Amino acid sequence: MALTTLDPITALIVIDLQSGLMGWPFAHPIGDIVARAAALGAAFRRHGLPVALVNVDGSSPGRTEQAPRHGNPIGNPIGNPFGGPLPDGWTDLIPELDRQPGDIVVTKRTRGAFASTDLESLLRARGVTQVVIAGVATAGGVESTARQAYEAGFNVTLAIDAMTDARSHAHEYSIEHVFPRLGETGSTQAIIDLVERTNAHELA
């Protein structure tokens, strides 16, 4: 891990922590991931930093060699995000995220949060130059969002203990081989500590 600094206006982006995904068999306990993402959100809000909550309601329309999977990533029929009707409330952000009126909330229909939303313009309007990303899935929505943020010119930090994937090998590959090429990585506590140090004057 090589977490060095946070820009004065850094936003938190939380990916796909929504009701329809909470039953998926993730590689790490989802309750721990949710708790860490919520702790990040609380720290960012406490210092007046932007929090963006992202949910997913569809997928890119292009043809792919592998057909969309029904149900969760290993085939259990608990609702299909990328083909067929979704259960009521599937896209609802989980209450633990403590959505606030000032939060940015966007619904994506692609893996990454930038391609199918106005997230970039909403962040730019707030003067954001860096993003911290958490959520699910590590090698899916999180990695795609990190790639898009990096290519858009944002500094990127990944909260690696506040994310998970259904496939442990995919999670580890993203953390070890992909994320270091897109930005910096750090634990939830290290990021919160850096937020507190960077913005301590605001609470003085």
Secondary structure, DSSP 8 states (H G I E B T S, - for coil): -------SSEEEEEE--BGGGTTS--SS-HHHHHHHHHHHHHHHHHTT--EEEEEE-----S--SS---SSSTT---S--TTSS---TTTT-B-GGG---TTSEEEEESSSSSSTTSSHHHHHHHTT--EEEEEEE-IIIIIHHHHHHHHHTT-EEEEEEEEEE-SSHHHHHHIIIIIGGGTSEEE-HHHHHHHHHHHTHHHH-
